[in-house]
Amino acid sequence: MTLCEWISLYNRKNPNDPFQRTEGYAFFFVPDKGFCEVLFRENIAMIGQLAGDARFFKEKVEEAARRLGIREGGTLCIRREILAYIRLFGYRIVRTEQLPDGTKRYYCAHRETGKWGLVSPGFTYDKTGDPVYLITWEI
């Protein structure tokens, strides 16, 4: 697909927050995989807006982060089915923390590497009440 087609797909899946380039983030586009934005900081590689093959982009970001000596990754997840997202990336939940507002934080371990992951509620969209999760993980 073209970049315009990927952006259109992103906007259909994320009507609460349509695509707009984020200042300071590097932008990567692969026609058969999609696009993503990444902010490389001293201690973390933050994946921003992404459309397409999230596992592909996560792998590529992790490769670059390792070369830079970065050991943590982070992103937002706008998917309602957070448990499916956790499984999709190869993690299992090792502990669930019930938070005072009724939401849950998930402490995870990668099934193959044992590296940690943390999935925390971030905020909800005002219009729909859809949750957004903050995701961090060990690279």
Secondary structure, 3 states (H helix, E strand, C coil): CCHHHHHHHHHHHCCCCCCCCCCCCEEEEECCCEEEEEEECCCCEEEEEEEECHHHHHHHHHHHHHHHCCCEEEEEECCCCHHHHHHHCCEEEEEEEECCCCCEEEEEEECCCCCEEEEEEEEECCCCCCEEEEEEEEC
